[in-house]
Amino acid sequence: MEHRLDAYTFVEFCHAHRISRSTLYNLFGQGLGPRVMHVRGRRLISNEAAAEWRSAMERRNAETEAEQAIKSRSETKDVGEARQ
């Protein structure tokens, strides 16, 4: 049985979320990384911060997909009108 962590190191977070460390640092650079806490010189990501980050990523992806669907419908409509 796997023990659930209350806080992740960056390596543990990346492993748990199946992303590379470079991806994590890129997300931080874009302002899209999880909240980080500093404990005795260590940078950790709490389980709560990880859950909030996952939810934010899901919302962001859903919004992007919705925007792409709207754009695709608009482009399809424009092509249909151009053929007439």
N, C-alpha and C positions, 0 to 999 in steps of 0.2 A: 504494500500500500504506500502510495506516494504522500509525503508530508507536504501540506500546503504552507507556503512561506508567507509570513506577515510583511516582509520587505524583501525586495530583490536587489542584488547588485546589478550593475549594467549587464554583465555577462549572463547572469541568471534570467534577467528580464528578456534579453534577446533570445536566449534559448527557449524560454517558455512561450514567447510570441512568434517564434520562428522567423526572426529578422536578423540581419547582420548588425554588427556594431556600427559599421559605416552608415547603414540606413538609420539607425537610432540617432547618430550624430547629425546626419542630414536633416532629420525631423526636428531636432533641437534647433538647428540653424534656421529652419523655416518657421519656428515658433509653434511646431506641432507635436513636440515631444511631451511625455508625461511629466507631471510635477516631480521634483527631486527634493529630497531632504538630506541635510548634511548632519551626520552623526559621528562625532569624534574623528573628523577628517575623512570619513567615508561618504560617498554619494550613494544614496539608496532610493528606491522607488517603492513606496508603500503599496500594499495590495489594493487599497482603496484608490490610490492614484492610478494604478494600472487599470482598474475597472473603469474609472472615469475616462481614461485615455481610449480604451477600447470602445466605449459608448460614443465618444467624440469622433473617432475614426469611422464608426458605422454611420453616424449622422452625416458626416462629411461625404462619405461614399454615396449615400442615398441621395443627397442633394445634387452631387455631380451627375449621377445617373439620371435624375429627373431633368436636369438642365439639358443633358445630351438628348434625351427623348424628345423634349420640346423643340430643340434645335433641329433634330432629324425630321420631325413632323413638318416644321416650317419649311425646311429645304425641299421635302417631298412635295409640299403644296406649291412652292415656287416653281419647281420643275414642271408640274402638271399645268400650271397656268401659262408657262412659257410655251408649251406645246400647242396650246389652243390657238 
